[in-house]
Structure formats: structure tokens, C-alpha cells
């Protein structure tokens, strides 16, 4: 039996793809976020999480369909987010802080801004 050629170009799948599991609360539960194919690379996922597009990320998986592997990338993503937050002035939400603290393999220390009373 002859196999048919794939209708999906191989180069589109020969890369690491990242998907985020997000917690939408007690009533809605958890779901894998629907994501445009172009937005599943590591850099875009990191930027999207830092910018607040994912309010309560729980787990991130990475897979490569051509190479045939998948892995839990949650700790690696948490480490990368902690490093970026420490090296930039990015505002880190309490939910993101919780995600980093729960999943990072390194310590995460961010100096939170305190309100200065009497300063104009």
C-alpha cells in the first residue's frame, strides 16, 4: 500500500511547539489555550506569559512532531521567566510570581515597589 504525501509542509512541524495549560477558575476549570500556530514558539510564549495574556498558567508542554518527542517544559519556562523578570523592569503579577515560585528550580527574588508616602 502506498502512503500519501502529507498535506502539511514538514518544515512547519519540524520545530519545538509550546502549549500552555491555564486555570480559568473553579467554574470554568483548566484548559489548553487555543493558540495560533505562529505563536507557539518559546519566545512568543515567554512574552505572552510576561505580558499577562495567560493569567494563571499551570503547565507548559513542549513537543516536536517530526522528531517524535514531548516533555514537560514548566520548570524551564519558570526559570526563564524568573531570569527575565530579574533582568528587566517587567511587572510580575502575583499569579505569575506564584507560578514561578511553584515551578522554578532556582530562587526567585523580585523587589516589589512600595508606595512612598508623602512623596509627590
C-alpha positions in Angstrom: 0.0 0.0 0.0 1.3 3.4 -1.0 1.3 6.2 1.6 0.0 9.6 0.5 2.3 12.6 0.9 1.4 14.8 3.9 -0.7 17.9 3.1 1.1 19.8 5.9 4.6 21.0 4.9 7.2 19.3 7.1 9.1 22.5 7.9 6.1 23.8 9.8 6.2 20.9 12.1 9.9 20.5 12.4 10.3 22.8 15.4 9.6 22.9 19.1 5.9 23.7 19.8 4.9 25.1 23.3 1.3 24.9 24.6 0.0 26.4 27.9 -2.5 24.8 30.3 -4.3 27.6 32.1 -6.6 27.7 35.1 -9.8 29.6 34.4 -11.1 29.3 37.9 -13.4 26.9 39.8 -16.4 27.3 37.5 -14.6 27.1 34.1 -11.7 24.7 35.1 -8.5 24.2 33.3 -7.9 24.1 29.5 -5.2 24.1 26.9 -5.3 27.6 25.4 -6.2 27.8 21.8 -3.2 29.4 20.1 -2.3 30.5 16.6 0.3 28.2 15.1 2.8 31.1 14.7 2.6 31.9 18.4 3.7 28.5 19.8 7.4 29.1 19.8 9.4 29.6 23.0 10.0 33.4 22.7 6.3 34.2 22.0 5.1 32.0 24.8 7.5 33.7 27.3 6.5 37.2 26.1 2.8 36.3 26.3 3.1 35.0 29.8 5.1 38.1 31.0 2.6 40.4 29.3 -0.3 38.8 31.1 -2.0 37.1 28.2 -2.0 34.0 30.4 -3.5 35.0 33.7 -3.0 31.7 35.6 -0.6 29.3 33.7 -0.3 25.9 35.3 1.7 23.7 33.0 3.6 24.2 29.7 4.4 21.2 27.4 6.8 21.2 24.5 6.8 18.8 21.7 8.3 18.3 18.3 6.1 16.2 16.0 8.8 15.4 13.4 11.3 14.3 16.0 8.6 12.4 17.9 9.2 13.7 21.4 7.3 15.6 24.1 8.3 16.9 27.5 7.0 18.9 30.4 8.7 22.4 30.0 7.1 24.0 33.0 10.3 24.3 35.1 12.4 25.5 32.2 9.8 28.2 31.4 9.5 29.2 35.1 13.3 29.6 35.2 13.4 31.7 32.0 10.5 33.9 33.3 12.3 34.4 36.6 15.5 35.4 34.8 13.7 37.8 32.5 11.8 39.4 35.4 15.0 39.8 37.4 16.9 41.3 34.4 14.2 43.7 33.2 11.7 46.1 34.8 8.8 43.9 33.8 5.9 43.9 36.2 5.3 40.5 37.6 1.7 39.7 38.7 1.0 37.9 41.9 -0.3 34.9 39.9 2.9 34.8 37.8 5.0 35.1 41.0 3.1 32.1 42.3 3.7 30.1 39.1 7.5 30.9 39.2 7.8 30.0 42.9 5.9 26.8 42.4 7.9 25.6 39.4 11.3 27.3 39.2 14.4 25.3 40.0 16.2 28.5 41.1 15.4 31.1 43.7 13.2 34.0 42.5 13.6 37.3 44.2 11.9 40.4 42.9 11.9 43.7 44.7 8.4 44.9 44.8 7.7 48.6 44.6 6.4 50.1 47.8 4.2 53.1 47.9 6.2 56.1 49.2 4.0 58.2 51.4 4.5 62.0 51.3 6.5 61.8 48.0 5.0 63.9 45.2 
